[in-house]
Amino acid sequence: MDVEQNLPALKEKLGFPWRDESLLRLALTHGSFTYEQKKPEIEDNQRLEFLGDAVLELAVSTYLYHKFPGYSEGELTRLRAALVCEPTLVKVAKELDLGKCLLMGRGEERSGGRERPSILADALEALLGAVYLDQGLERASKFILAYLEPILGDILEGKATRDYKTELQEILQKKASDPVNYVIVNEKGPDHDKIFTAAVVYLGREIGRGVGHSKKEAEQQAARLALEKLGLIR
């Protein structure tokens, strides 16, 4: 796929001129591309993803804090979890057509990597990190919230993808205040295509185990299976 021909449409959707366009290209560089290139000077987007994750949480937390002054901490936490979960990020990434803009290894592309949820969600976080570095927190917040605000309406109406981790935590902590912990018990595969196994632990015992292409996905699956075992969902 000719990624270069898709970049103008992405930049138009973002709606601002880049001061340092190399940040945009870095945000769109998947680990499989650097793995196949085998050139140490080519960096992938993982560091930007780390930064973007923090920017995302701050932007959403600030927005919800001001929008819902009467909400409790628990209510705000539940809304934030729904807005920053992988399915929501994937929806935004698809609106931006990020999959078509990623620099990606041939093997990853052949295996459907441009549509893989974990890759799209990570790329969106990396893009947000790049916008933050290039434009500042205010512009980065406006950019991501413009896409998340419409989704918030679906969440409030109960139409959005379920956040099993938050559901499980709220149910269990009504019984006891002990924390619900998630542990990555296994990971396999190359860095650009890892498979994670997560276990959810409560009161010293494992109550669910899930698998996914990202830690977040594996933890959500572990929580879902725990809810099923407890007979709380089908």
Secondary structure, DSSP 8 states (H G I E B T S, - for coil): --GGGGHHHHHHHHTS--S-HHHHHHHTB-HHHHHHHT-TT---SHHHHHHHHHHHHHHHHHHHHHH-TT--HHHHHHHHHHHSSHHHHHHHHHHTTGGGG-B--HHHHHTTGGG-HHHHHHHHHHHHHHHHHHH-HHHHHHHHHHHHHHHHHHHHTT-S---HHHHHHHHHTTT-----EEEEEEEES-GGG-EEEEEEEETTEEEEEEEESSHHHHHHHHHHHHHHHTTS--
